[in-house]
Amino acid sequence: MSLLAHKSMQLSMEGDIALLEYQQWRMSFRAGHNNHIIAENGNCEGYLDFEEVSGMFRKRFFILNITKMKFEYYRENPKNNKCAELGNVDMKYITKVSKVSHKAKKCFSFEVNTPSKKYVLAASSESEMKNWIDALSKAAIPPRNKMQKKSSSVENLPQATSIIGGVVVKTPVMKGPEASADSLKKIPQRTNSQSSSGMKNLYEGWCWKQGAVMKNWKRRYFRLNAVKLSYYETDLELKPIRSITTNAIKAVRILPRFCSRLNCLEVETPNRKFYMHPEQERDVQPWKQALEDMIMSSCMYIPRTKSV
C-alpha cells in the first residue's frame, strides 16, 4: 500500500471517530438540556427555550432561587461549567405567570410578566411547563400578599343590622352553647363601623398602580376602609403615600384591556381617574364589589342637622 493511500485511510478513520464523538456529545447535550429539577424547598432549575429580543429562541439554563428571590438564567448549567449569569428577574416584580394564550411560536410556551417586560419561555413537555408555572407563581405571590377574604362560615351566618352615624352596619351573629338565652354572640367582621382603635380594613392587598404623570406602573399595597382607599410603599407601612376618600369615588369599572394589562380597575373621582391592577386576576371582582359597597354606603349617609 502506498504512503498516500495509507494517510488517506488514516484521515478517514480519524474523521469517523471525530463524527462519532460529536454525535455522542450531541446526544448527551440534548439529554442534559431536558432535565428539570424541583427541590423540596421550592427551588427550581433546568433548561428552557428563551425568546430573545431578536425573536429567536435559545437554550438557557434557568434557576429559581427562593433564597435570593431571583429567577436567574445562564448560558449553561453553572454547576457543571463555570459561566457568568446572563440576567435575572426579581421575583417581587413578577405580576403574572401563565401559559401563552395567543398562537405560540413554540409548543409548551409560557409567559412571565413584569411591569416593564414580558419573558416568553418554552419547556420540552406540558408537564414540565406546568411545573415551572406552578413554582414561579408560588414564589412570586406569597400567601401574605393575597387578598384577605371573608370565610364562608361567616358569610352564611345571620346578620344583625344597626345604624351608626347614619351608616347601615351589618354584623354577623351566632347562637351557641356559650351564648346566654337573652343574648347573641357577635362575630367580628370587616365592616364600616368605627372603633376606638381606628377604622377596620374591609379589603387589602397588593396591586399595581399607574402613575399620574409618568404613566409607569408601581407595586403598592392597598387598604380600603369605610372612610378612604389608601396605598402604601409596603404592607408594613403605617403612613400612606396617598388616600382617596370613599365619598369622592363616583364609579368603579373593570377595563377588559388597558395599557397591555387585562382586567384593570378604573376608580373615578371628580379630579381624575385612578387605575389599579390587582396581582391576582381572581381579586379584580372582589375589589370592585368592595369599592361599590363603599359608594353605596356613602350615598346612604344622612348628614346631621341642628334641630329646629
Secondary structure in CASP SS format (residue, H / E / C, confidence):
PFRMAT SS
TARGET T0000
AUTHOR 0000-0000-0000
METHOD secondary structure of the structure
MODEL  1
M C 1.00
S C 1.00
L H 1.00
L H 1.00
A H 1.00
H H 1.00
K H 1.00
S H 1.00
M H 1.00
Q H 1.00
L H 1.00
S H 1.00
M H 1.00
E H 1.00
G H 1.00
D H 1.00
I H 1.00
A H 1.00
L H 1.00
L H 1.00
E H 1.00
Y H 1.00
Q H 1.00
Q H 1.00
W H 1.00
R H 1.00
M H 1.00
S H 1.00
F H 1.00
R H 1.00
A H 1.00
G H 1.00
H H 1.00
N C 1.00
N C 1.00
H E 1.00
I E 1.00
I E 1.00
A C 1.00
E C 1.00
N C 1.00
G C 1.00
N C 1.00
C E 1.00
E E 1.00
G E 1.00
Y E 1.00
L E 1.00
D E 1.00
F E 1.00
E E 1.00
E C 1.00
V C 1.00
S C 1.00
G C 1.00
M C 1.00
F E 1.00
R E 1.00
K E 1.00
R E 1.00
F E 1.00
F E 1.00
I E 1.00
L E 1.00
N E 1.00
I C 1.00
T C 1.00
K C 1.00
M C 1.00
K E 1.00
F E 1.00
E E 1.00
Y E 1.00
Y E 1.00
R C 1.00
E C 1.00
N C 1.00
P C 1.00
K C 1.00
N C 1.00
N C 1.00
K C 1.00
C C 1.00
A C 1.00
E E 1.00
L E 1.00
G E 1.00
N E 1.00
V E 1.00
D E 1.00
M H 1.00
K H 1.00
Y H 1.00
I C 1.00
T C 1.00
K E 1.00
V E 1.00
S E 1.00
K E 1.00
V C 1.00
S C 1.00
H C 1.00
K C 1.00
A C 1.00
K C 1.00
K C 1.00
C C 1.00
F C 1.00
S E 1.00
F E 1.00
E E 1.00
V E 1.00
N E 1.00
T C 1.00
P C 1.00
S C 1.00
K C 1.00
K E 1.00
Y E 1.00
V E 1.00
L E 1.00
A E 1.00
A C 1.00
S C 1.00
S C 1.00
E H 1.00
S H 1.00
E H 1.00
M H 1.00
K H 1.00
N H 1.00
W H 1.00
I H 1.00
D H 1.00
A H 1.00
L H 1.00
S H 1.00
K H 1.00
A H 1.00
A H 1.00
I C 1.00
P C 1.00
P H 1.00
R H 1.00
N H 1.00
K C 1.00
M C 1.00
Q C 1.00
K C 1.00
K C 1.00
S C 1.00
S H 1.00
S H 1.00
V H 1.00
E H 1.00
N C 1.00
L C 1.00
P C 1.00
Q E 1.00
A E 1.00
T E 1.00
S E 1.00
I E 1.00
I E 1.00
G C 1.00
G C 1.00
V E 1.00
V E 1.00
V E 1.00
K E 1.00
T E 1.00
P E 1.00
V E 1.00
M E 1.00
K C 1.00
G C 1.00
P C 1.00
E C 1.00
A C 1.00
S C 1.00
A C 1.00
D C 1.00
S C 1.00
L C 1.00
K E 1.00
K E 1.00
I C 1.00
P C 1.00
Q C 1.00
R C 1.00
T C 1.00
N C 1.00
S C 1.00
Q E 1.00
S E 1.00
S C 1.00
S C 1.00
G E 1.00
M E 1.00
K C 1.00
N C 1.00
L C 1.00
Y E 1.00
E E 1.00
G E 1.00
W E 1.00
C E 1.00
W E 1.00
K E 1.00
Q E 1.00
G C 1.00
A C 1.00
V C 1.00
M C 1.00
K C 1.00
N C 1.00
W E 1.00
K E 1.00
R E 1.00
R E 1.00
Y E 1.00
F E 1.00
R E 1.00
L E 1.00
N C 1.00
A C 1.00
V C 1.00
K E 1.00
L E 1.00
S E 1.00
Y E 1.00
Y E 1.00
E C 1.00
T C 1.00
D C 1.00
L C 1.00
E C 1.00
L C 1.00
K C 1.00
P C 1.00
I C 1.00
R E 1.00
S E 1.00
I E 1.00
T E 1.00
T H 1.00
N H 1.00
A H 1.00
I C 1.00
K C 1.00
A E 1.00
V E 1.00
R E 1.00
I E 1.00
L E 1.00
P E 1.00
R E 1.00
F E 1.00
C C 1.00
S C 1.00
R E 1.00
L E 1.00
N E 1.00
C E 1.00
L E 1.00
E E 1.00
V E 1.00
E E 1.00
T C 1.00
P C 1.00
N C 1.00
R C 1.00
K E 1.00
F E 1.00
Y E 1.00
M E 1.00
H E 1.00
P E 1.00
E C 1.00
Q C 1.00
E H 1.00
R H 1.00
D H 1.00
V H 1.00
Q H 1.00
P H 1.00
W H 1.00
K H 1.00
Q H 1.00
A H 1.00
L H 1.00
E H 1.00
D H 1.00
M H 1.00
I H 1.00
M H 1.00
S H 1.00
S H 1.00
C H 1.00
M H 1.00
Y C 1.00
I C 1.00
P C 1.00
R C 1.00
T C 1.00
K C 1.00
S C 1.00
V C 1.00
END
